[in-house]
Amino acid sequence: MDKHPAGIYKDHLRPFLYSKLEEFKILGYDDVELDSLWSYLLNKKWKKKTEKQIYELASDILSVKIGEFMNYATVESFKTSNWLGSEEGQEVLDELLK
C-alpha cells in the first residue's frame, strides 16, 4: 500500500489532532480515538495524495466537523460489519422482507 504524503508529518501534527479530539470530547463524543481521526483525514479529507504544506494539513485538521467525521465513521463501521452475514442479522432481514 502506498504511504500517504501526510504520514511524514503525523508526529508534528499530534498537537492539532489532540486539540480536535478535545473539541469532540467537549461536544460529548468521548470515544473518538486518534487513529480513527487520522484514518478519516487520510481516507476522506486528504483522499487525493497530493503534497501539502504542514500548515495546510493543520488547518484541515482544525476544520474537521463532528458531523463529517461521524458520517465517515458510520459508513466505515457498516463496511467492516458482518452483521447481515450473521444468523441473527439474517433473521432480522428475513422478518423485514416478509
C-alpha positions in Angstrom: 0.0 0.0 0.0 1.3 3.4 -0.9 2.2 5.7 2.0 0.3 8.9 2.2 2.5 12.0 1.9 1.0 13.4 5.1 2.3 10.5 7.1 5.7 12.0 7.5 4.1 14.9 9.4 2.0 12.9 11.8 4.2 13.5 14.8 4.3 17.2 14.1 0.5 17.3 13.8 -0.2 15.5 17.1 -1.0 18.7 19.0 -3.6 19.6 16.4 -5.1 16.1 16.4 -5.3 16.1 20.2 -6.9 19.6 20.1 -9.6 18.3 17.8 -10.1 15.2 20.0 -10.6 17.5 23.0 -13.1 19.6 21.0 -15.0 16.4 20.2 -15.0 15.4 23.9 -16.4 18.8 24.8 -19.2 18.1 22.3 -19.9 14.8 24.0 -18.0 12.4 21.7 -15.6 10.8 24.2 -15.0 7.7 22.2 -13.2 9.1 19.2 -9.7 7.9 19.0 -6.6 9.4 17.5 -6.3 6.6 14.9 -9.9 7.0 13.8 -9.4 10.7 13.3 -6.2 10.1 11.4 -7.8 7.5 9.2 -10.6 9.9 8.4 -8.1 12.5 7.4 -6.1 10.2 5.2 -9.0 8.4 3.5 -11.5 11.3 3.2 -10.1 14.7 3.7 -6.8 14.0 2.0 -8.1 11.4 -0.4 -6.0 12.8 -3.2 -2.4 12.0 -2.3 -1.1 15.5 -3.2 1.8 17.2 -1.4 0.5 19.7 1.1 2.3 22.1 3.3 2.2 21.4 7.1 0.2 24.5 7.8 -2.5 23.3 5.3 -2.6 19.9 7.0 -3.0 21.6 10.4 -5.8 23.8 9.0 -7.6 20.7 7.6 -7.4 19.0 11.0 -8.8 22.0 12.8 -11.6 22.4 10.3 -13.0 18.9 10.7 -16.6 19.0 11.8 -18.0 16.3 14.1 -20.8 15.5 11.6 -18.4 14.9 8.8 -16.3 12.6 11.0 -19.3 10.7 12.4 -20.7 10.1 8.8 -17.4 8.7 7.8 -17.1 6.5 11.0 -20.7 5.2 10.5 -20.1 4.2 6.8 -16.8 2.6 7.8 -18.5 0.7 10.6 -21.1 -0.7 8.1 -18.3 -1.6 5.7 -16.5 -3.7 8.3 -19.5 -5.1 10.0 -20.6 -8.6 9.2 -24.0 -8.1 10.9 -26.0 -9.2 7.9 -23.8 -12.2 7.5 -24.6 -13.4 10.9 -27.5 -15.7 11.8 -29.2 -13.0 13.9 -28.8 -10.5 11.1 -30.3 -12.9 8.6 -33.3 -13.5 10.8 -33.9 -9.8 11.2 -33.5 -9.3 7.4 -36.0 -12.1 6.7 -38.5 -10.6 9.1 -38.2 -7.2 7.5 -38.6 -8.6 3.9 -41.8 -10.6 4.7 
